[in-house]
């Protein structure tokens, strides 16, 4: 495979991962709103923040992959 093809594949994979993380974050946000006990809210908030951090990292990776795919 060429570098351009590899870069495009990487970009598509990262975009797919971001789609999954977005859906997961939305679900956890809803569960967090519905949580009754403070202990449960804290647990869900910790997971929610972890998902947010992962999403930010994958956004950074997507930007890097997009720049790599756009370069000749």
N, CA, C, O and CB atoms as a CASP TS submission, in Angstrom:
PFRMAT TS
TARGET T0000
AUTHOR 0000-0000-0000
METHOD Language model
MODEL 1
PARENT N/A
ATOM      1  N   UNK     1       0.831  -1.191   0.000  1.00  0.00           N
ATOM      2  CA  UNK     1       0.000   0.000   0.000  1.00  0.00           C
ATOM      3  C   UNK     1       0.870   1.247   0.000  1.00  0.00           C
ATOM      4  O   UNK     1       1.996   1.240   0.498  1.00  0.00           O
ATOM      5  CB  UNK     1      -0.943   0.003   1.208  1.00  0.00           C
ATOM      6  N   UNK     2       0.340   2.288  -0.553  1.00  0.00           N
ATOM      7  CA  UNK     2       1.081   3.539  -0.565  1.00  0.00           C
ATOM      8  C   UNK     2       0.821   4.298   0.724  1.00  0.00           C
ATOM      9  O   UNK     2      -0.102   3.992   1.478  1.00  0.00           O
ATOM     10  CB  UNK     2       0.699   4.393  -1.785  1.00  0.00           C
ATOM     11  N   UNK     3       1.662   5.297   0.954  1.00  0.00           N
ATOM     12  CA  UNK     3       1.486   6.115   2.151  1.00  0.00           C
ATOM     13  C   UNK     3       0.134   6.813   2.156  1.00  0.00           C
ATOM     14  O   UNK     3      -0.507   6.930   3.201  1.00  0.00           O
ATOM     15  CB  UNK     3       2.602   7.144   2.256  1.00  0.00           C
ATOM     16  N   UNK     4      -0.300   7.278   0.984  1.00  0.00           N
ATOM     17  CA  UNK     4      -1.592   7.953   0.887  1.00  0.00           C
ATOM     18  C   UNK     4      -2.742   7.030   1.231  1.00  0.00           C
ATOM     19  O   UNK     4      -3.684   7.434   1.914  1.00  0.00           O
ATOM     20  CB  UNK     4      -1.788   8.512  -0.501  1.00  0.00           C
ATOM     21  N   UNK     5      -2.674   5.793   0.762  1.00  0.00           N
ATOM     22  CA  UNK     5      -3.714   4.811   1.062  1.00  0.00           C
ATOM     23  C   UNK     5      -3.707   4.466   2.545  1.00  0.00           C
ATOM     24  O   UNK     5      -4.763   4.352   3.167  1.00  0.00           O
ATOM     25  CB  UNK     5      -3.521   3.541   0.218  1.00  0.00           C
ATOM     26  N   UNK     6      -2.520   4.301   3.107  1.00  0.00           N
ATOM     27  CA  UNK     6      -2.402   4.021   4.543  1.00  0.00           C
ATOM     28  C   UNK     6      -2.968   5.174   5.364  1.00  0.00           C
ATOM     29  O   UNK     6      -3.671   4.957   6.351  1.00  0.00           O
ATOM     30  CB  UNK     6      -0.931   3.767   4.928  1.00  0.00           C
ATOM     31  N   UNK     7      -2.662   6.383   4.957  1.00  0.00           N
ATOM     32  CA  UNK     7      -3.143   7.560   5.682  1.00  0.00           C
ATOM     33  C   UNK     7      -4.665   7.656   5.598  1.00  0.00           C
ATOM     34  O   UNK     7      -5.320   7.996   6.584  1.00  0.00           O
ATOM     35  CB  UNK     7      -2.496   8.842   5.122  1.00  0.00           C
ATOM     36  N   UNK     8      -5.227   7.361   4.432  1.00  0.00           N
ATOM     37  CA  UNK     8      -6.685   7.393   4.281  1.00  0.00           C
ATOM     38  C   UNK     8      -7.338   6.309   5.143  1.00  0.00           C
ATOM     39  O   UNK     8      -8.362   6.554   5.781  1.00  0.00           O
ATOM     40  CB  UNK     8      -7.080   7.207   2.796  1.00  0.00           C
ATOM     41  N   UNK     9      -6.750   5.123   5.161  1.00  0.00           N
ATOM     42  CA  UNK     9      -7.278   4.028   5.979  1.00  0.00           C
ATOM     43  C   UNK     9      -7.242   4.409   7.457  1.00  0.00           C
ATOM     44  O   UNK     9      -8.208   4.191   8.189  1.00  0.00           O
ATOM     45  CB  UNK     9      -6.474   2.729   5.740  1.00  0.00           C
ATOM     46  N   UNK    10      -6.117   4.979   7.884  1.00  0.00           N
ATOM     47  CA  UNK    10      -5.984   5.410   9.275  1.00  0.00           C
ATOM     48  C   UNK    10      -7.029   6.469   9.615  1.00  0.00           C
ATOM     49  O   UNK    10      -7.634   6.435  10.686  1.00  0.00           O
ATOM     50  CB  UNK    10      -4.570   5.956   9.536  1.00  0.00           C
ATOM     51  N   UNK    11      -7.232   7.396   8.706  1.00  0.00           N
ATOM     52  CA  UNK    11      -8.223   8.449   8.921  1.00  0.00           C
ATOM     53  C   UNK    11      -9.620   7.853   9.072  1.00  0.00           C
ATOM     54  O   UNK    11     -10.373   8.267   9.954  1.00  0.00           O
ATOM     55  CB  UNK    11      -8.199   9.457   7.759  1.00  0.00           C
ATOM     56  N   UNK    12      -9.972   6.900   8.235  1.00  0.00           N
ATOM     57  CA  UNK    12     -11.285   6.257   8.319  1.00  0.00           C
ATOM     58  C   UNK    12     -11.440   5.474   9.623  1.00  0.00           C
ATOM     59  O   UNK    12     -12.506   5.500  10.237  1.00  0.00           O
ATOM     60  CB  UNK    12     -11.496   5.324   7.122  1.00  0.00           C
ATOM     61  N   UNK    13     -10.398   4.788  10.042  1.00  0.00           N
ATOM     62  CA  UNK    13     -10.445   4.032  11.298  1.00  0.00           C
ATOM     63  C   UNK    13     -10.627   4.961  12.493  1.00  0.00           C
ATOM     64  O   UNK    13     -11.412   4.672  13.396  1.00  0.00           O
ATOM     65  CB  UNK    13      -9.167   3.202  11.472  1.00  0.00           C
ATOM     66  N   UNK    14      -9.912   6.061  12.496  1.00  0.00           N
ATOM     67  CA  UNK    14     -10.019   7.022  13.592  1.00  0.00           C
ATOM     68  C   UNK    14     -11.402   7.653  13.605  1.00  0.00           C
ATOM     69  O   UNK    14     -11.988   7.848  14.670  1.00  0.00           O
ATOM     70  CB  UNK    14      -8.937   8.109  13.473  1.00  0.00           C
ATOM     71  N   UNK    15     -11.922   7.972  12.432  1.00  0.00           N
ATOM     72  CA  UNK    15     -13.266   8.548  12.347  1.00  0.00           C
ATOM     73  C   UNK    15     -14.299   7.559  12.884  1.00  0.00           C
ATOM     74  O   UNK    15     -15.231   7.954  13.585  1.00  0.00           O
ATOM     75  CB  UNK    15     -13.602   8.937  10.887  1.00  0.00           C
ATOM     76  N   UNK    16     -14.139   6.283  12.561  1.00  0.00           N
ATOM     77  CA  UNK    16     -15.038   5.261  13.093  1.00  0.00           C
ATOM     78  C   UNK    16     -14.959   5.166  14.606  1.00  0.00           C
ATOM     79  O   UNK    16     -15.981   5.036  15.279  1.00  0.00           O
ATOM     80  CB  UNK    16     -14.721   3.914  12.481  1.00  0.00           C
ATOM     81  N   UNK    17     -13.754   5.231  15.139  1.00  0.00           N
ATOM     82  CA  UNK    17     -13.576   5.189  16.592  1.00  0.00           C
ATOM     83  C   UNK    17     -14.229   6.404  17.247  1.00  0.00           C
ATOM     84  O   UNK    17     -14.834   6.288  18.312  1.00  0.00           O
ATOM     85  CB  UNK    17     -12.077   5.129  16.953  1.00  0.00           C
ATOM     86  N   UNK    18     -14.108   7.560  16.616  1.00  0.00           N
ATOM     87  CA  UNK    18     -14.741   8.764  17.155  1.00  0.00           C
ATOM     88  C   UNK    18     -16.259   8.643  17.155  1.00  0.00           C
ATOM     89  O   UNK    18     -16.915   9.110  18.086  1.00  0.00           O
ATOM     90  CB  UNK    18     -14.319   9.990  16.351  1.00  0.00           C
ATOM     91  N   UNK    19     -16.819   8.027  16.133  1.00  0.00           N
ATOM     92  CA  UNK    19     -18.268   7.808  16.095  1.00  0.00           C
ATOM     93  C   UNK    19     -18.715   6.947  17.274  1.00  0.00           C
ATOM     94  O   UNK    19     -19.728   7.233  17.913  1.00  0.00           O
ATOM     95  CB  UNK    19     -18.680   7.143  14.767  1.00  0.00           C
ATOM     96  N   UNK    20     -17.953   5.896  17.555  1.00  0.00           N
ATOM     97  CA  UNK    20     -18.279   5.011  18.678  1.00  0.00           C
ATOM     98  C   UNK    20     -18.148   5.766  20.000  1.00  0.00           C
ATOM     99  O   UNK    20     -19.018   5.656  20.864  1.00  0.00           O
ATOM    100  CB  UNK    20     -17.359   3.764  18.676  1.00  0.00           C
ATOM    101  N   UNK    21     -17.080   6.522  20.160  1.00  0.00           N
ATOM    102  CA  UNK    21     -16.883   7.279  21.395  1.00  0.00           C
ATOM    103  C   UNK    21     -17.977   8.323  21.594  1.00  0.00           C
ATOM    104  O   UNK    21     -18.421   8.546  22.720  1.00  0.00           O
ATOM    105  CB  UNK    21     -15.515   7.955  21.387  1.00  0.00           C
ATOM    106  N   UNK    22     -18.414   8.964  20.513  1.00  0.00           N
ATOM    107  CA  UNK    22     -19.493   9.949  20.605  1.00  0.00           C
ATOM    108  C   UNK    22     -20.764   9.282  21.135  1.00  0.00           C
ATOM    109  O   UNK    22     -21.410   9.796  22.048  1.00  0.00           O
ATOM    110  CB  UNK    22     -19.758  10.606  19.222  1.00  0.00           C
ATOM    111  N   UNK    23     -21.113   8.144  20.559  1.00  0.00           N
ATOM    112  CA  UNK    23     -22.317   7.427  20.986  1.00  0.00           C
ATOM    113  C   UNK    23     -22.199   6.997  22.441  1.00  0.00           C
ATOM    114  O   UNK    23     -23.144   7.145  23.216  1.00  0.00           O
ATOM    115  CB  UNK    23     -22.564   6.200  20.090  1.00  0.00           C
ATOM    116  N   UNK    24     -21.053   6.473  22.807  1.00  0.00           N
ATOM    117  CA  UNK    24     -20.821   6.038  24.178  1.00  0.00           C
ATOM    118  C   UNK    24     -20.914   7.208  25.153  1.00  0.00           C
ATOM    119  O   UNK    24     -21.511   7.086  26.223  1.00  0.00           O
ATOM    120  CB  UNK    24     -19.457   5.363  24.295  1.00  0.00           C
ATOM    121  N   UNK    25     -20.326   8.332  24.782  1.00  0.00           N
ATOM    122  CA  UNK    25     -20.377   9.525  25.648  1.00  0.00           C
ATOM    123  C   UNK    25     -21.814   9.999  25.833  1.00  0.00           C
ATOM    124  O   UNK    25     -22.210  10.361  26.941  1.00  0.00           O
ATOM    125  CB  UNK    25     -19.519  10.666  25.056  1.00  0.00           C
ATOM    126  N   UNK    26     -22.595   9.999  24.760  1.00  0.00           N
ATOM    127  CA  UNK    26     -23.993  10.415  24.847  1.00  0.00           C
ATOM    128  C   UNK    26     -24.787   9.485  25.772  1.00  0.00           C
ATOM    129  O   UNK    26     -25.608   9.952  26.562  1.00  0.00           O
ATOM    130  CB  UNK    26     -24.629  10.441  23.446  1.00  0.00           C
ATOM    131  N   UNK    27     -24.547   8.187  25.677  1.00  0.00           N
ATOM    132  CA  UNK    27     -25.243   7.232  26.540  1.00  0.00           C
ATOM    133  C   UNK    27     -24.867   7.443  28.003  1.00  0.00           C
ATOM    134  O   UNK    27     -25.733   7.428  28.878  1.00  0.00           O
ATOM    135  CB  UNK    27     -24.922   5.792  26.115  1.00  0.00           C
ATOM    136  N   UNK    28     -23.586   7.637  28.269  1.00  0.00           N
ATOM    137  CA  UNK    28     -23.165   7.856  29.648  1.00  0.00           C
ATOM    138  C   UNK    28     -23.700   9.177  30.187  1.00  0.00           C
ATOM    139  O   UNK    28     -24.016   9.268  31.373  1.00  0.00           O
ATOM    140  CB  UNK    28     -21.643   7.829  29.747  1.00  0.00           C
ATOM    141  N   UNK    29     -23.808  10.189  29.357  1.00  0.00           N
ATOM    142  CA  UNK    29     -24.377  11.463  29.798  1.00  0.00           C
ATOM    143  C   UNK    29     -25.826  11.259  30.237  1.00  0.00           C
ATOM    144  O   UNK    29     -26.258  11.809  31.250  1.00  0.00           O
ATOM    145  CB  UNK    29     -24.295  12.523  28.668  1.00  0.00           C
ATOM    146  N   UNK    30     -26.559  10.478  29.481  1.00  0.00           N
ATOM    147  CA  UNK    30     -27.952  10.201  29.843  1.00  0.00           C
ATOM    148  C   UNK    30     -28.026   9.406  31.142  1.00  0.00           C
ATOM    149  O   UNK    30     -28.828   9.721  32.021  1.00  0.00           O
ATOM    150  CB  UNK    30     -28.662   9.435  28.712  1.00  0.00           C
ATOM    151  N   UNK    31     -27.189   8.375  31.264  1.00  0.00           N
ATOM    152  CA  UNK    31     -27.181   7.575  32.490  1.00  0.00           C
ATOM    153  C   UNK    31     -26.781   8.425  33.691  1.00  0.00           C
ATOM    154  O   UNK    31     -27.298   8.234  34.792  1.00  0.00           O
ATOM    155  CB  UNK    31     -26.225   6.380  32.347  1.00  0.00           C
ATOM    156  N   UNK    32     -25.869   9.355  33.479  1.00  0.00           N
ATOM    157  CA  UNK    32     -25.434  10.241  34.557  1.00  0.00           C
ATOM    158  C   UNK    32     -26.589  11.116  35.029  1.00  0.00           C
ATOM    159  O   UNK    32     -26.765  11.323  36.230  1.00  0.00           O
ATOM    160  CB  UNK    32     -24.256  11.117  34.095  1.00  0.00           C
ATOM    161  N   UNK    33     -27.373  11.625  34.089  1.00  0.00           N
ATOM    162  CA  UNK    33     -28.531  12.449  34.447  1.00  0.00           C
ATOM    163  C   UNK    33     -29.578  11.641  35.206  1.00  0.00           C
ATOM    164  O   UNK    33     -30.259  12.173  36.083  1.00  0.00           O
ATOM    165  CB  UNK    33     -29.156  13.059  33.192  1.00  0.00           C
ATOM    166  N   UNK    34     -29.709  10.359  34.872  1.00  0.00           N
ATOM    167  CA  UNK    34     -30.734   9.511  35.477  1.00  0.00           C
ATOM    168  C   UNK    34     -30.288   8.863  36.786  1.00  0.00           C
ATOM    169  O   UNK    34     -31.112   8.279  37.491  1.00  0.00           O
ATOM    170  CB  UNK    34     -31.140   8.442  34.505  1.00  0.00           C
ATOM    171  N   UNK    35     -29.017   8.954  37.119  1.00  0.00           N
ATOM    172  CA  UNK    35     -28.499   8.296  38.325  1.00  0.00           C
ATOM    173  C   UNK    35     -29.164   8.872  39.570  1.00  0.00           C
ATOM    174  O   UNK    35     -29.370  10.080  39.683  1.00  0.00           O
ATOM    175  CB  UNK    35     -26.964   8.454  38.418  1.00  0.00           C
ATOM    176  N   UNK    36     -29.491   7.989  40.490  1.00  0.00           N
ATOM    177  CA  UNK    36     -30.186   8.396  41.712  1.00  0.00           C
ATOM    178  C   UNK    36     -29.222   8.661  42.872  1.00  0.00           C
ATOM    179  O   UNK    36     -29.326   9.691  43.538  1.00  0.00           O
ATOM    180  CB  UNK    36     -31.187   7.328  42.115  1.00  0.00           C
ATOM    181  N   UNK    37     -28.305   7.761  43.112  1.00  0.00           N
ATOM    182  CA  UNK    37     -27.418   7.910  44.269  1.00  0.00           C
ATOM    183  C   UNK    37     -26.178   8.722  43.892  1.00  0.00           C
ATOM    184  O   UNK    37     -25.747   8.734  42.739  1.00  0.00           O
ATOM    185  CB  UNK    37     -27.004   6.525  44.819  1.00  0.00           C
ATOM    186  N   UNK    38     -25.628   9.389  44.882  1.00  0.00           N
ATOM    187  CA  UNK    38     -24.416  10.182  44.662  1.00  0.00           C
ATOM    188  C   UNK    38     -23.238   9.287  44.290  1.00  0.00           C
ATOM    189  O   UNK    38     -22.395   9.660  43.474  1.00  0.00           O
ATOM    190  CB  UNK    38     -24.078  11.004  45.913  1.00  0.00           C
ATOM    191  N   UNK    39     -23.190   8.109  44.896  1.00  0.00           N
ATOM    192  CA  UNK    39     -22.108   7.172  44.591  1.00  0.00           C
ATOM    193  C   UNK    39     -22.160   6.765  43.117  1.00  0.00           C
ATOM    194  O   UNK    39     -21.135   6.728  42.436  1.00  0.00           O
ATOM    195  CB  UNK    39     -22.198   5.922  45.499  1.00  0.00           C
ATOM    196  N   UNK    40     -23.346   6.467  42.644  1.00  0.00           N
ATOM    197  CA  UNK    40     -23.519   6.069  41.237  1.00  0.00           C
ATOM    198  C   UNK    40     -23.175   7.236  40.314  1.00  0.00           C
ATOM    199  O   UNK    40     -22.537   7.040  39.279  1.00  0.00           O
ATOM    200  CB  UNK    40     -24.975   5.586  40.974  1.00  0.00           C
ATOM    201  N   UNK    41     -23.590   8.442  40.679  1.00  0.00           N
ATOM    202  CA  UNK    41     -23.273   9.625  39.870  1.00  0.00           C
ATOM    203  C   UNK    41     -21.766   9.816  39.759  1.00  0.00           C
ATOM    204  O   UNK    41     -21.246  10.124  38.686  1.00  0.00           O
ATOM    205  CB  UNK    41     -23.921  10.885  40.473  1.00  0.00           C
ATOM    206  N   UNK    42     -21.072   9.630  40.878  1.00  0.00           N
ATOM    207  CA  UNK    42     -19.618   9.794  40.874  1.00  0.00           C
ATOM    208  C   UNK    42     -18.952   8.748  39.980  1.00  0.00           C
ATOM    209  O   UNK    42     -18.037   9.066  39.220  1.00  0.00           O
ATOM    210  CB  UNK    42     -19.065   9.696  42.305  1.00  0.00           C
ATOM    211  N   UNK    43     -19.414   7.500  40.075  1.00  0.00           N
ATOM    212  CA  UNK    43     -18.864   6.434  39.233  1.00  0.00           C
ATOM    213  C   UNK    43     -19.070   6.749  37.755  1.00  0.00           C
ATOM    214  O   UNK    43     -18.140   6.646  36.954  1.00  0.00           O
ATOM    215  CB  UNK    43     -19.513   5.084  39.581  1.00  0.00           C
ATOM    216  N   UNK    44     -20.278   7.127  37.406  1.00  0.00           N
ATOM    217  CA  UNK    44     -20.586   7.432  36.005  1.00  0.00           C
ATOM    218  C   UNK    44     -19.833   8.670  35.527  1.00  0.00           C
ATOM    219  O   UNK    44     -19.398   8.729  34.377  1.00  0.00           O
ATOM    220  CB  UNK    44     -22.093   7.636  35.824  1.00  0.00           C
ATOM    221  N   UNK    45     -19.680   9.656  36.405  1.00  0.00           N
ATOM    222  CA  UNK    45     -18.946  10.870  36.037  1.00  0.00           C
ATOM    223  C   UNK    45     -17.489  10.543  35.736  1.00  0.00           C
ATOM    224  O   UNK    45     -16.903  11.112  34.814  1.00  0.00           O
ATOM    225  CB  UNK    45     -19.035  11.919  37.163  1.00  0.00           C
ATOM    226  N   UNK    46     -16.903   9.635  36.503  1.00  0.00           N
ATOM    227  CA  UNK    46     -15.515   9.232  36.249  1.00  0.00           C
ATOM    228  C   UNK    46     -15.377   8.567  34.887  1.00  0.00           C
ATOM    229  O   UNK    46     -14.448   8.867  34.137  1.00  0.00           O
ATOM    230  CB  UNK    46     -15.024   8.283  37.348  1.00  0.00           C
ATOM    231  N   UNK    47     -16.293   7.669  34.568  1.00  0.00           N
ATOM    232  CA  UNK    47     -16.254   6.998  33.266  1.00  0.00           C
ATOM    233  C   UNK    47     -16.502   8.013  32.154  1.00  0.00           C
ATOM    234  O   UNK    47     -15.835   7.979  31.120  1.00  0.00           O
ATOM    235  CB  UNK    47     -17.302   5.855  33.202  1.00  0.00           C
ATOM    236  N   UNK    48     -17.459   8.914  32.364  1.00  0.00           N
ATOM    237  CA  UNK    48     -17.786   9.944  31.378  1.00  0.00           C
ATOM    238  C   UNK    48     -16.550  10.799  31.070  1.00  0.00           C
ATOM    239  O   UNK    48     -16.254  11.066  29.906  1.00  0.00           O
ATOM    240  CB  UNK    48     -18.946  10.835  31.888  1.00  0.00           C
ATOM    241  N   UNK    49     -15.837  11.222  32.106  1.00  0.00           N
ATOM    242  CA  UNK    49     -14.631  12.039  31.902  1.00  0.00           C
ATOM    243  C   UNK    49     -13.555  11.259  31.154  1.00  0.00           C
ATOM    244  O   UNK    49     -12.832  11.827  30.336  1.00  0.00           O
ATOM    245  CB  UNK    49     -14.079  12.527  33.250  1.00  0.00           C
ATOM    246  N   UNK    50     -13.446   9.968  31.430  1.00  0.00           N
ATOM    247  CA  UNK    50     -12.473   9.129  30.719  1.00  0.00           C
ATOM    248  C   UNK    50     -12.832   9.048  29.233  1.00  0.00           C
ATOM    249  O   UNK    50     -11.956   9.147  28.374  1.00  0.00           O
ATOM    250  CB  UNK    50     -12.419   7.705  31.340  1.00  0.00           C
ATOM    251  N   UNK    51     -14.093   8.871  28.939  1.00  0.00           N
ATOM    252  CA  UNK    51     -14.537   8.812  27.539  1.00  0.00           C
ATOM    253  C   UNK    51     -14.267  10.145  26.852  1.00  0.00           C
ATOM    254  O   UNK    51     -13.821  10.171  25.704  1.00  0.00           O
ATOM    255  CB  UNK    51     -16.046   8.456  27.451  1.00  0.00           C
ATOM    256  N   UNK    52     -14.533  11.251  27.544  1.00  0.00           N
ATOM    257  CA  UNK    52     -14.241  12.573  26.979  1.00  0.00           C
ATOM    258  C   UNK    52     -12.758  12.716  26.649  1.00  0.00           C
ATOM    259  O   UNK    52     -12.399  13.232  25.591  1.00  0.00           O
ATOM    260  CB  UNK    52     -14.670  13.680  27.954  1.00  0.00           C
ATOM    261  N   UNK    53     -11.902  12.259  27.554  1.00  0.00           N
ATOM    262  CA  UNK    53     -10.455  12.346  27.323  1.00  0.00           C
ATOM    263  C   UNK    53     -10.048  11.501  26.120  1.00  0.00           C
ATOM    264  O   UNK    53      -9.224  11.922  25.309  1.00  0.00           O
ATOM    265  CB  UNK    53      -9.679  11.892  28.575  1.00  0.00           C
ATOM    266  N   UNK    54     -10.625  10.317  26.010  1.00  0.00           N
ATOM    267  CA  UNK    54     -10.328   9.460  24.859  1.00  0.00           C
ATOM    268  C   UNK    54     -10.803  10.120  23.566  1.00  0.00           C
ATOM    269  O   UNK    54     -10.113  10.078  22.547  1.00  0.00           O
ATOM    270  CB  UNK    54     -10.991   8.075  25.026  1.00  0.00           C
ATOM    271  N   UNK    55     -11.974  10.723  23.617  1.00  0.00           N
ATOM    272  CA  UNK    55     -12.516  11.389  22.433  1.00  0.00           C
ATOM    273  C   UNK    55     -11.613  12.549  22.006  1.00  0.00           C
ATOM    274  O   UNK    55     -11.375  12.739  20.813  1.00  0.00           O
ATOM    275  CB  UNK    55     -13.946  11.898  22.708  1.00  0.00           C
ATOM    276  N   UNK    56     -11.116  13.316  22.957  1.00  0.00           N
ATOM    277  CA  UNK    56     -10.209  14.418  22.639  1.00  0.00           C
ATOM    278  C   UNK    56      -8.919  13.904  22.006  1.00  0.00           C
ATOM    279  O   UNK    56      -8.411  14.500  21.056  1.00  0.00           O
ATOM    280  CB  UNK    56      -9.891  15.226  23.899  1.00  0.00           C
ATOM    281  N   UNK    57      -8.393  12.804  22.528  1.00  0.00           N
ATOM    282  CA  UNK    57      -7.173  12.220  21.971  1.00  0.00           C
ATOM    283  C   UNK    57      -7.410  11.746  20.537  1.00  0.00           C
ATOM    284  O   UNK    57      -6.572  11.963  19.662  1.00  0.00           O
ATOM    285  CB  UNK    57      -6.685  11.049  22.848  1.00  0.00           C
ATOM    286  N   UNK    58      -8.533  11.109  20.301  1.00  0.00           N
ATOM    287  CA  UNK    58      -8.820  10.637  18.945  1.00  0.00           C
ATOM    288  C   UNK    58      -9.098  11.801  17.990  1.00  0.00           C
ATOM    289  O   UNK    58      -8.815  11.693  16.796  1.00  0.00           O
ATOM    290  CB  UNK    58     -10.016   9.680  18.963  1.00  0.00           C
ATOM    291  N   UNK    59      -9.640  12.895  18.488  1.00  0.00           N
ATOM    292  CA  UNK    59      -9.799  14.084  17.644  1.00  0.00           C
ATOM    293  C   UNK    59      -8.432  14.626  17.246  1.00  0.00           C
ATOM    294  O   UNK    59      -8.226  15.041  16.106  1.00  0.00           O
ATOM    295  CB  UNK    59     -10.619  15.174  18.376  1.00  0.00           C
ATOM    296  N   UNK    60      -7.498  14.619  18.201  1.00  0.00           N
ATOM    297  CA  UNK    60      -6.138  15.057  17.897  1.00  0.00           C
ATOM    298  C   UNK    60      -5.514  14.140  16.847  1.00  0.00           C
ATOM    299  O   UNK    60      -4.873  14.604  15.904  1.00  0.00           O
ATOM    300  CB  UNK    60      -5.273  15.079  19.178  1.00  0.00           C
ATOM    301  N   UNK    61      -5.708  12.842  17.022  1.00  0.00           N
ATOM    302  CA  UNK    61      -5.172  11.877  16.058  1.00  0.00           C
ATOM    303  C   UNK    61      -5.809  12.050  14.677  1.00  0.00           C
ATOM    304  O   UNK    61      -5.136  11.911  13.656  1.00  0.00           O
ATOM    305  CB  UNK    61      -5.396  10.446  16.562  1.00  0.00           C
ATOM    306  N   UNK    62      -7.107  12.354  14.653  1.00  0.00           N
ATOM    307  CA  UNK    62      -7.783  12.555  13.371  1.00  0.00           C
ATOM    308  C   UNK    62      -7.205  13.768  12.649  1.00  0.00           C
ATOM    309  O   UNK    62      -6.984  13.727  11.439  1.00  0.00           O
ATOM    310  CB  UNK    62      -9.300  12.729  13.579  1.00  0.00           C
ATOM    311  N   UNK    63      -6.963  14.838  13.386  1.00  0.00           N
ATOM    312  CA  UNK    63      -6.368  16.030  12.773  1.00  0.00           C
ATOM    313  C   UNK    63      -5.002  15.707  12.186  1.00  0.00           C
ATOM    314  O   UNK    63      -4.677  16.141  11.081  1.00  0.00           O
ATOM    315  CB  UNK    63      -6.246  17.166  13.802  1.00  0.00           C
ATOM    316  N   UNK    64      -4.201  14.942  12.928  1.00  0.00           N
ATOM    317  CA  UNK    64      -2.873  14.561  12.436  1.00  0.00           C
ATOM    318  C   UNK    64      -2.987  13.657  11.215  1.00  0.00           C
ATOM    319  O   UNK    64      -2.234  13.817  10.254  1.00  0.00           O
ATOM    320  CB  UNK    64      -2.068  13.856  13.542  1.00  0.00           C
ATOM    321  N   UNK    65      -3.919  12.713  11.243  1.00  0.00           N
ATOM    322  CA  UNK    65      -4.102  11.801  10.110  1.00  0.00           C
ATOM    323  C   UNK    65      -4.631  12.546   8.890  1.00  0.00           C
ATOM    324  O   UNK    65      -4.241  12.240   7.763  1.00  0.00           O
ATOM    325  CB  UNK    65      -5.060  10.662  10.485  1.00  0.00           C
ATOM    326  N   UNK    66      -5.506  13.510   9.101  1.00  0.00           N
ATOM    327  CA  UNK    66      -6.040  14.295   7.986  1.00  0.00           C
ATOM    328  C   UNK    66      -4.932  15.118   7.346  1.00  0.00           C
ATOM    329  O   UNK    66      -4.867  15.229   6.121  1.00  0.00           O
ATOM    330  CB  UNK    66      -7.185  15.215   8.462  1.00  0.00           C
ATOM    331  N   UNK    67      -4.065  15.692   8.163  1.00  0.00           N
ATOM    332  CA  UNK    67      -2.943  16.461   7.628  1.00  0.00           C
ATOM    333  C   UNK    67      -1.995  15.554   6.855  1.00  0.00           C
ATOM    334  O   UNK    67      -1.481  15.935   5.803  1.00  0.00           O
ATOM    335  CB  UNK    67      -2.188  17.180   8.759  1.00  0.00           C
ATOM    336  N   UNK    68      -1.767  14.364   7.375  1.00  0.00           N
ATOM    337  CA  UNK    68      -0.894  13.397   6.708  1.00  0.00           C
ATOM    338  C   UNK    68      -1.504  12.937   5.385  1.00  0.00           C
ATOM    339  O   UNK    68      -0.792  12.792   4.391  1.00  0.00           O
ATOM    340  CB  UNK    68      -0.636  12.186   7.622  1.00  0.00           C
ATOM    341  N   UNK    69      -2.812  12.709   5.369  1.00  0.00           N
ATOM    342  CA  UNK    69      -3.495  12.257   4.152  1.00  0.00           C
ATOM    343  C   UNK    69      -3.528  13.353   3.094  1.00  0.00           C
ATOM    344  O   UNK    69      -3.536  13.064   1.897  1.00  0.00           O
ATOM    345  CB  UNK    69      -4.922  11.806   4.478  1.00  0.00           C
ATOM    346  N   UNK    70      -3.547  14.607   3.532  1.00  0.00           N
ATOM    347  CA  UNK    70      -3.620  15.725   2.593  1.00  0.00           C
ATOM    348  C   UNK    70      -2.262  16.077   1.996  1.00  0.00           C
ATOM    349  O   UNK    70      -2.189  16.713   0.945  1.00  0.00           O
ATOM    350  CB  UNK    70      -4.201  16.938   3.281  1.00  0.00           C
ATOM    351  N   UNK    71      -1.192  15.665   2.664  1.00  0.00           N
ATOM    352  CA  UNK    71       0.139  16.004   2.149  1.00  0.00           C
ATOM    353  C   UNK    71       0.508  15.062   1.005  1.00  0.00           C
ATOM    354  O   UNK    71       0.164  13.881   1.021  1.00  0.00           O
ATOM    355  CB  UNK    71       1.202  15.928   3.279  1.00  0.00           C
ATOM    356  N   UNK    72       1.220  15.608   0.006  1.00  0.00           N
ATOM    357  CA  UNK    72       1.581  14.792  -1.164  1.00  0.00           C
ATOM    358  C   UNK    72       2.640  13.761  -0.882  1.00  0.00           C
ATOM    359  O   UNK    72       3.030  13.014  -1.780  1.00  0.00           O
ATOM    360  CB  UNK    72       2.051  15.666  -2.268  1.00  0.00           C
TER
END
